[in-house]
Amino acid sequence: MSGLREVAEPFVVSDPAGVAIRARLKRLAAQDEKVLVLVGAHLGALASRDLKARCADGLEHCADRWAARKRELTPVSSARWAGAITKASHDQWALARRCQLAHIQTLEAGIAAIAQRLARPVGAKGSKKAAGGYRSRQEWFAKSRRLQVLQDRLERERADHAAGTVHVVRGGRRLARARHHLEATGLTEAQWRERWEAERWFLQADGESGKRYGNETIRITPDGGLSIKLPALLKDLANAPHGRYVFTAPVRFVHRGTEWADRVEANRAVAYRIHYDTGRNRWYVTASWQIPPRATIPLKTALAHGLIGVDANADHLAAWRLDVHGNPIGNPRRFFYDLSGTAGHRDAQVRHTLTRLLHWAQSCGVAAIAIEDLDFAAEKTREKHGRRKRFRQLISGMPTGRLRARLSAMADATGIAIIAVDPAYTSKWGAQHWQKPLTTRTRKTTRHDAAAVAIGRRAQGWPIRRRTAPPPHDQSDRAGHRTAQARPAIPGREGPRPHVPGLRTRSVRAGRGANAGNQNAQHRSERSAEHEPWHQDSLPSVRRNGQPISSNALPLVSGTHLRMKGIESAAKTV
């Protein structure tokens, strides 16, 4: 056994299941903002009350209970707003349930790692398969106390999961904790309160196909007219029939605006969400809809024109173009990004980097991009890497999930397929087999560039290493052929090489390899070099003064002496 784990097969990433676009609500009147604030605050209070009821139901939730909650909300809002609120509460409870299960798995992994290290002697060295002991008795004692804390926390989480109890904070738990650390966050109490209330507003509604413009609750016409259905308690604010309020600010979607307009004109379902950015003092509306599933293109079709291998790193993407045979073409490309700052800045950096990558792929004429299927969920815990804080921060800062989701969504619009490969040993083997051969006087190949080549070759089905080692004994077949150079299905791989005119780089001159493909013409094992038995001919007769002489009477002359005699006779002739 080599000790290496089995490498999974590459696969084509499926297309995104939905689309979301955003536009800013410009030139809102004072009355428009007032209506949005009142409706959002009123519906937000109803949503908080309904989420509390949904969490109280737990695992006993059923369709009848859902209908009862909707009937309670209808008189104070409307039938459509009640449906949107109950649906959002159910989705939020389900999301909290999945996060709770992931947290339980993280606690179990941390407890197992601590218990394994506590069982080893203090100062024991670790290996690749098992971590070593803790460095000192003080660290061992601190980790033993942390083990008890994690075990108690795991018991509570398991009990809540069995009972169906989840803990959800509308507005965000991080923002709620920031109330107690206003100086660290740089917010005043009034600013925090404004942001907290805006995050708890509820102004979103799912669409419905067949209805006018795809949504009866929040409606946007193809020419950009925005109107909402007012709740029952706020109908006195209506400025249009049937309890609706029409805003003066037009809505214009730039990105995928034509696709959105086609759906709206066809009365297909479109979901809308209106939210307020307190930092910029701006209102935004987000439109989203689902995409019907499509058949994924075959892997061979995606690789018909080569691909681009991409190695994701903490601060840049290393990319290299490969032809259909797995050979690097041209020079590597590096697309840098800065992941410091706010979440919006980081997301913008990722989108800008992926845009440049896709533009380069289109200019190269390839139809596929290969990227690693990375998941650092098990690597981010401090229990596994201990004091390697910088390494944990490094892998935590890599946007693996966001990068893969953004790349698949953006590549779908350009017609480029995304191929996910197993990340096992790509950096190690790429540096071992490709970094030095691809380095020249004018090009310094990094470890990440070599990893991009390894990723692309794995996606194409080629081995990462350039060729197998030659036979260790000699050039005979006792150690086997170099199977990595040509596959058995390739015709002529055992045949003679074609004659190439011109200067030769080896000692064998042109025209001397005619029998390269004839196994009988070479000294191979169990094969004769000639087909007839070998025998020595008699020596030619030699005469002196017209009389034949015996071969025994010939003097012994060295080969060097004969050659010198021949040169002297040739000189005399000249």
C-alpha positions in Angstrom: 0.0 0.0 0.0 1.4 3.4 -1.0 -0.5 5.3 1.8 -2.1 7.8 -0.7 -5.8 8.3 -0.7 -7.9 7.5 -3.7 -8.4 10.4 -6.1 -12.0 11.1 -7.1 -12.9 11.5 -10.8 -13.4 15.0 -12.2 -16.9 16.2 -13.0 -18.6 19.1 -14.7 -20.2 21.5 -12.2 -23.9 21.8 -12.6 -25.4 25.1 -13.7 -26.8 27.5 -11.1 -30.4 27.0 -9.9 -31.3 30.6 -9.8 -30.5 34.2 -10.7 -30.5 37.3 -8.5 -30.0 40.9 -9.8 -30.1 44.2 -7.9 -31.0 47.8 -8.7 -31.0 51.0 -6.7 -34.2 52.9 -6.0 -33.2 56.4 -7.1 -35.1 59.7 -6.6 -37.5 58.4 -3.9 -39.9 61.0 -2.6 -40.2 61.7 1.1 -43.6 60.0 1.1 -42.2 56.9 -0.7 -39.5 56.5 2.0 -42.1 56.9 4.8 -44.3 54.2 3.3 -41.4 51.8 3.0 -40.4 52.4 6.6 -44.0 51.9 7.9 -44.7 48.8 5.9 -41.3 47.3 6.7 -41.6 47.9 10.4 -45.1 46.6 10.6 -44.4 43.4 8.6 -41.2 43.0 10.5 -43.0 42.8 13.8 -45.4 40.2 12.4 -42.5 38.2 11.0 -40.7 38.2 14.4 -43.9 36.9 16.1 -44.5 34.3 13.5 -40.8 33.0 13.6 -41.2 32.7 17.4 -44.3 30.6 16.9 -42.6 28.4 14.3 -39.6 27.8 16.6 -41.9 26.9 19.4 -43.6 24.2 17.2 -40.3 22.5 16.6 -40.6 19.0 15.1 -44.4 19.0 15.8 -44.9 21.4 12.9 -47.5 20.3 10.3 -49.5 21.7 7.5 -52.5 22.4 9.8 -50.3 24.5 12.1 -48.9 26.4 9.2 -52.4 27.2 7.9 -53.4 28.3 11.4 -50.4 30.8 11.6 -51.3 32.1 8.2 -55.0 32.7 9.2 -53.8 34.7 12.3 -51.6 37.0 10.1 -54.1 37.6 7.3 -56.4 40.1 9.1 -53.5 42.4 10.1 -51.7 42.2 6.8 -53.1 40.4 3.7 -53.4 36.9 2.4 -50.3 37.3 0.2 -48.2 39.0 2.9 -49.2 36.3 5.4 -48.1 33.6 2.9 -44.8 35.4 2.4 -44.1 35.8 6.1 -44.9 32.1 7.0 -42.9 30.8 4.1 -39.9 33.0 5.2 -40.2 31.7 8.8 -40.2 28.1 7.7 -37.1 28.6 5.5 -35.3 30.4 8.3 -36.1 27.5 10.8 -34.8 24.9 8.3 -31.6 26.9 7.7 -31.0 27.1 11.4 -31.6 23.4 11.7 -28.9 22.7 9.1 -26.5 25.0 10.8 -27.1 23.3 14.1 -26.2 19.9 12.6 -23.0 21.3 11.1 -22.1 22.8 14.5 -22.6 19.4 16.1 -20.3 17.8 13.6 -17.6 20.5 14.2 -17.9 19.9 18.0 -17.5 16.1 17.5 -14.4 16.7 15.3 -12.8 19.0 17.9 -13.5 16.6 20.8 -11.9 13.8 18.9 -8.8 15.8 18.1 -8.3 16.9 21.7 -8.9 13.5 23.1 -6.4 12.0 20.6 -3.7 14.5 21.6 -4.4 14.2 25.3 -3.9 10.4 25.1 -0.3 10.9 23.8 2.6 11.8 26.0 3.5 15.4 26.5 6.0 16.5 23.9 5.5 13.5 21.6 6.1 14.2 17.9 3.3 13.8 15.5 3.2 12.3 12.0 1.3 12.9 8.8 -1.5 10.6 9.9 -1.7 11.4 13.7 -1.1 14.6 15.6 1.5 14.6 18.4 1.1 15.4 22.1 0.9 18.9 23.6 4.1 20.8 24.1 3.8 21.3 27.9 1.9 20.3 31.0 0.2 23.7 31.1 -1.1 23.3 27.6 -2.2 19.8 28.3 -4.1 21.0 31.4 -5.8 23.9 29.5 -6.9 21.5 26.7 -8.3 19.0 29.2 -10.5 21.8 30.6 -11.5 22.8 27.1 -12.5 19.2 26.4 -15.0 19.3 29.2 -16.4 22.6 27.9 -16.9 21.2 24.4 -18.4 18.0 25.7 -21.0 19.9 27.7 -21.7 22.1 24.7 -22.1 19.0 22.5 -24.6 17.5 24.9 -26.8 20.7 24.8 -26.7 20.9 21.1 -27.6 17.2 20.7 -30.5 17.7 23.1 -31.8 20.7 21.2 -31.4 18.9 17.9 -33.4 15.9 19.2 -36.1 18.2 20.5 -36.2 20.4 17.3 -35.1 23.5 19.2 -33.2 26.1 17.3 -31.8 29.6 18.3 -32.4 32.3 15.7 -31.9 36.0 16.0 -33.8 38.2 13.5 -31.4 40.8 12.4 -28.3 38.7 13.0 -26.6 37.5 16.1 -23.4 39.4 15.2 -25.2 42.7 15.1 -27.0 41.9 18.4 -23.6 41.3 20.1 -22.2 44.5 18.6 -24.6 46.4 20.9 -22.4 45.6 23.8 -19.2 46.6 22.0 -20.1 49.9 20.2 -16.6 51.3 20.6 -15.0 48.4 18.9 -17.4 48.5 16.0 -17.2 52.3 15.6 -21.0 52.8 15.9 -23.0 55.1 18.1 -26.1 53.9 19.9 -28.3 55.7 17.4 -26.5 54.3 14.4 -26.7 50.8 15.8 -30.4 51.2 16.6 -31.1 52.4 13.0 -29.2 49.5 11.5 -30.8 47.0 13.9 -34.3 48.1 13.0 -33.6 48.2 9.2 -32.3 44.6 9.4 -35.5 43.4 11.1 -37.8 45.0 8.5 -39.7 42.6 6.2 -40.2 43.7 2.6 -40.0 40.6 0.5 -42.4 38.5 -1.5 -42.2 35.3 -3.6 -43.6 35.5 -7.1 -46.3 33.4 -8.7 -46.5 32.3 -12.3 -49.7 33.3 -14.1 -50.2 36.4 -12.1 -49.8 39.9 -13.5 -46.1 40.6 -14.1 -45.2 37.5 -12.0 -45.9 39.0 -8.5 -49.0 40.5 -7.0 -47.5 41.6 -3.7 -44.5 43.6 -5.0 -45.0 44.4 -8.7 -42.5 45.9 -11.1 -43.8 46.6 -14.6 -41.5 46.2 -17.7 -41.1 50.0 -17.9 -39.9 50.1 -14.3 -43.0 51.1 -12.4 -42.9 49.8 -8.8 -45.9 49.2 -6.6 -46.7 47.2 -3.5 -49.7 45.8 -1.8 -50.3 47.6 1.5 -51.2 45.7 4.6 -54.8 46.0 6.0 -53.8 48.4 8.8 -52.0 50.8 6.3 -54.5 51.0 3.5 -55.1 54.7 4.2 -51.7 55.3 2.6 -52.8 53.9 -0.8 -52.6 56.1 -3.9 -53.8 53.5 -6.4 -56.9 51.2 -6.6 -57.1 47.9 -4.7 -55.0 49.1 -1.7 -51.8 49.6 -3.7 -49.1 52.2 -3.4 -47.2 53.3 -6.6 -43.8 54.8 -6.1 -42.4 57.7 -8.1 -38.9 56.2 -8.5 -38.5 54.0 -11.6 -36.6 50.7 -11.4 -34.0 49.8 -14.0 -32.1 46.5 -14.0 -28.9 46.8 -15.9 -27.4 43.3 -15.4 -29.6 40.7 -17.2 -32.3 43.3 -17.6 -33.5 41.9 -20.9 -33.9 38.4 -19.3 -35.9 39.9 -16.5 -38.1 41.9 -18.8 -38.9 38.8 -20.8 -40.1 36.9 -17.7 -42.1 39.9 -16.5 -43.9 40.3 -19.8 -44.6 36.6 -19.9 -46.1 36.7 -16.4 -43.6 34.3 -15.0 -42.7 34.2 -11.2 -40.2 36.7 -10.0 -39.4 37.3 -6.3 -38.5 40.7 -5.0 -36.8 42.0 -1.8 -36.6 45.7 -0.8 -33.9 46.6 1.7 -32.2 49.7 3.1 -28.5 50.3 3.4 -28.0 52.5 6.5 -24.3 53.1 5.8 -25.0 54.6 2.3 -28.5 55.8 3.0 -29.8 54.1 -0.1 -32.7 51.8 -1.0 -32.2 48.7 -3.2 -34.5 46.1 -4.8 -33.4 42.6 -5.6 -35.2 40.5 -8.2 -34.6 36.7 -8.3 -36.1 33.7 -10.1 -35.3 30.1 -10.6 -33.7 28.5 -13.6 -35.1 25.2 -14.9 -32.5 22.4 -14.7 -30.6 21.7 -17.8 -28.6 18.7 -18.9 -24.9 19.0 -18.1 -22.6 18.8 -21.1 -20.4 15.7 -21.3 -16.8 16.0 -20.0 -15.3 15.1 -23.4 -17.3 17.8 -25.1 -16.1 20.4 -22.6 -12.4 19.3 -23.1 -12.6 19.3 -26.9 -10.6 22.6 -27.3 -8.4 22.4 -24.2 -8.9 24.1 -20.9 -7.5 26.5 -18.3 -6.3 25.1 -15.0 -6.8 27.4 -12.0 -5.2 27.1 -8.6 -7.0 29.2 -6.0 -4.8 30.9 -3.3 -5.3 33.3 -0.5 -4.5 36.4 -2.6 -4.6 35.4 -6.3 -5.6 32.9 -8.9 -2.8 31.1 -10.8 -4.0 30.0 -14.2 -2.3 28.2 -17.2 -3.8 27.2 -20.5 -3.4 23.6 -21.6 -4.0 22.0 -25.0 -5.9 18.8 -25.5 -2.8 16.7 -24.8 -2.2 18.3 -21.4 0.7 20.5 -22.5 1.0 24.0 -21.2 0.7 26.8 -23.8 2.1 30.2 -23.5 2.8 31.8 -20.1 0.9 31.5 -16.9 -1.5 34.2 -15.8 -2.1 35.5 -12.2 -5.2 37.3 -11.2 -4.8 39.1 -7.8 -7.5 40.2 -5.4 -7.6 41.8 -1.9 -9.9 40.1 0.6 -9.4 42.7 3.4 -12.1 45.1 4.3 -15.9 44.8 4.3 -17.9 41.9 2.9 -19.1 44.0 0.0 -15.5 44.9 -0.9 -14.4 41.2 -0.7 -17.3 40.1 -2.9 -16.5 42.8 -5.5 -12.9 41.7 -5.6 -13.9 38.1 -6.2 -16.3 39.1 -9.0 -13.7 41.4 -10.7 -11.1 38.6 -10.6 -13.5 36.1 -12.1 -14.5 38.5 -14.8 -10.9 38.9 -15.9 -10.4 35.1 -15.8 -13.5 34.5 -18.0 -12.5 37.2 -20.5 -9.1 35.6 -20.8 -10.7 32.1 -21.3 -12.9 33.5 -24.1 -10.0 35.1 -25.8 -8.1 31.8 -25.7 -11.0 29.9 -27.3 -11.3 27.3 -24.6 -14.7 26.0 -23.3 -13.7 24.7 -19.9 -12.0 25.9 -16.7 -10.7 23.3 -14.2 -10.7 24.3 -10.5 -10.1 22.3 -7.3 -13.2 21.2 -5.3 -11.9 22.7 -2.1 -13.6 22.5 1.3 -11.8 23.7 4.4 -14.6 23.0 6.8 -12.5 20.5 8.7 -9.3 22.5 8.5 -10.4 25.7 10.1 -10.8 24.5 13.7 -8.0 25.4 16.1 -8.2 21.9 17.6 -6.6 20.3 14.5 -3.8 22.8 13.9 -3.2 24.0 17.4 -0.9 27.0 17.5 -0.7 27.4 13.8 -2.8 30.5 13.9 -1.5 32.1 10.8 -2.2 28.9 8.8 -5.8 28.8 10.1 -6.3 32.4 9.2 -4.9 31.7 5.8 -7.3 28.9 4.9 -10.2 30.7 6.6 -9.6 33.7 4.4 -9.7 31.7 1.1 -13.2 32.2 -0.4 -13.5 28.6 -1.6 -17.3 28.3 -1.4 -18.0 31.8 -2.7 -15.4 31.5 -5.4 -16.9 28.2 -6.7 -20.5 29.5 -6.6 -19.6 32.8 -8.2 -17.5 31.2 -10.9 -20.2 28.7 -11.9 -22.9 31.4 -12.0 -20.8 33.8 -14.1 -19.5 31.1 -16.4 -23.0 30.0 -17.2 -23.6 33.3 -19.0 -20.5 32.9 -21.1 -21.0 29.2 -22.1 -17.8 28.0 -20.3 -18.0 24.8 -18.4 -16.5 24.5 -14.9 -14.8 21.2 -14.1 -14.1 20.3 -10.4 -11.2 18.0 -9.6 -10.0 16.4 -6.5 -7.4 18.7 -4.8 -5.3 15.8 -3.5 -1.5 16.2 -4.1 -1.9 18.8 -6.9 0.5 21.4 -5.3 3.0 18.7 -4.3 3.1 16.8 -7.5 2.8 19.9 -9.7 5.9 21.4 -8.1 7.7 18.1 -8.3 7.1 17.4 -12.0 6.4 20.8 -13.6 7.9 23.7 -11.7 11.5 23.1 -12.8 10.9 22.1 -16.4 8.7 25.2 -17.0 11.2 27.6 -15.5 13.3 29.6 -18.0 15.6 32.5 -17.9 12.7 34.9 -18.6 10.0 33.1 -16.7 10.0 32.2 -13.1 7.4 29.4 -12.5 6.0 29.4 -9.0 4.6 26.5 -7.1 1.1 27.7 -7.7 1.6 27.9 -11.5 2.8 24.3 -11.5 -0.3 23.3 -9.4 -2.5 24.9 -12.1 -0.9 22.6 -14.7 -1.5 19.6 -12.5 -5.1 20.6 -12.0 -5.7 20.9 -15.7 -4.1 17.6 -16.5 -6.1 15.8 -13.8 -9.3 17.3 -15.3 -8.3 16.0 -18.7 -7.6 12.5 -17.4 -3.8 12.6 -17.9 -1.4 11.7 -15.2 0.2 14.7 -13.5 3.8 13.5 -13.9 5.3 14.2 -17.3 6.6 10.6 -18.0 7.5 7.5 -16.1 11.1 6.7 -15.1 13.2 4.8 -17.7 14.0 1.1 -17.1 16.5 1.1 -14.2 18.6 -1.8 -15.6 19.2 -1.0 -19.2 17.2 -0.3 -22.3 15.7 -3.9 -22.4 12.1 -4.7 -21.5 12.9 -6.4 -18.2 11.6 -3.4 -16.2 8.7 -2.6 -18.5 7.7 0.1 -21.0 7.2 3.8 -20.4 3.4 3.5 -20.3 2.9 7.2 -19.5 4.2 8.4 -22.9 1.4 6.8 -25.0 -1.7 4.9 -24.2 -2.3 1.4 -25.6 -5.2 2.6 -27.7 -3.0 5.0 -29.6 -2.1 3.4 -33.0 1.6 3.1 -33.8 3.0 3.6 -30.4 5.2 0.6 -30.8 6.1 1.4 -34.4 9.1 3.1 -35.9 9.4 6.8 -35.5 8.9 8.8 -38.7 12.1 10.0 -40.5 12.7 13.7 -39.7 15.1 15.4 -42.1 17.6 17.9 -40.9 20.1 18.1 -38.1 19.9 15.4 -35.4 20.4 16.1 -31.7 21.4 12.6 -30.8 24.4 10.5 -31.8 22.4 8.2 -34.0 22.4 9.6 -37.5 19.3 10.0 -39.7 18.2 6.8 -41.5 19.6 4.4 -39.0 16.4 3.6 -37.2 14.6 1.6 -39.9 14.2 -1.5 -37.7 13.1 0.4 -34.6 9.6 -1.2 -34.7 10.9 -4.7 -35.7 11.2 -6.7 -32.4 13.1 -9.5 -34.2 15.8 -7.1 -35.4 16.7 -6.1 -31.9 18.3 -8.0 -29.1 15.2 -8.5 -27.0 14.5 -11.2 -24.5 13.2 -14.5 -26.0 13.7 -13.0 -29.5 16.4 -13.8 -32.0 18.3 -11.0 -33.6 18.6 -13.0 -36.9 16.4 -15.7 -38.4 19.2 -18.0 -39.7 22.0 -19.7 -37.7 25.2 -17.8 -37.7 28.4 -19.2 -39.2 31.8 -17.7 -40.0 32.9 -17.6 -43.6 36.4 -18.7 -44.6 39.1 -16.1 -44.8 39.8 -14.8 -48.3 42.8 -16.2 -50.1 46.0 -14.2 -49.9 48.7 -14.5 -52.6 52.4 -13.5 -52.5 54.3 -13.4 -55.7 51.5 -15.2 -57.4 51.5 -18.1 -54.9 48.8 -18.7 -52.3 50.0 -18.7 -48.7 48.4 -20.1 -45.5 46.6 -17.9 -43.1 48.9 -19.2 -40.3 51.9 -17.5 -42.1 50.3 -14.0 -42.0 51.9 -11.7 -39.5 49.8 -10.4 -36.6 49.2 -6.8 -37.3 47.1 -4.5 -35.0 44.1 -2.5 -36.3 45.9 0.7 -35.7 48.9 -0.4 -37.8 46.6 -1.5 -40.6 44.9 1.9 -40.6 48.2 3.7 -40.7 49.4 1.6 -43.6 46.2 2.4 -45.5 46.7 6.1 -44.9 50.3 5.9 -46.1 49.3 4.0 -49.3 46.6 6.6 -50.0 49.1 9.4 -49.5 51.5 7.8 -51.9 48.8 7.3 -54.5 47.9 11.0 -54.3 
